[in-house]
């Protein structure tokens, strides 16, 4: 189970990962996060950045070092990570790396209601998804290879993970498509009949009744 943290927004984790390098003001933090591609790794709502920074300051994870003004620009407060912030960053990293958590991607939601589609349409759409995924995987592999020429692998491991997850999903879709196209997928005839006749097969109706009765 995930720990209850003083500032639980993952944006706080991203901010700590930047400030551990050097003190910065929020504008510099945002620029660094974009420049390092952290917005690809962590869901960041940029409008929440200043609120998250203030909360981190309030809870002692970071602290103000100085306020600077450049020309007519508004005054900017420079923050640095505190000892507590460093401990939080390390502890949070340990938790995220060691403790699996159930995540529910959009594809899973789609699969949960795939029965509303005719099996032929579902098959076509899955092929379409697979084609797009294969293009994306190839592009990401090229990008990774390009980055590896100048960046240590240690700092690209999340890209390797993304590719591995996509390849596993693609392999599963290929397996599912093989069952659908060969006709060996269990319940395929009932699924097809329900769409082509508009009548729910007795087996499915009975299953639905049993399920609702146990809830």
Helices and strands as residue ranges (DSSP letters): H 10-19, E 24-25, H 26-35, H 38-41, G 46-48, H 49-58, E 62-68, E 76-81, H 83-98, H 106-112, G 114-116, H 119-147, G 153-156, H 157-182, H 188-197, H 202-214
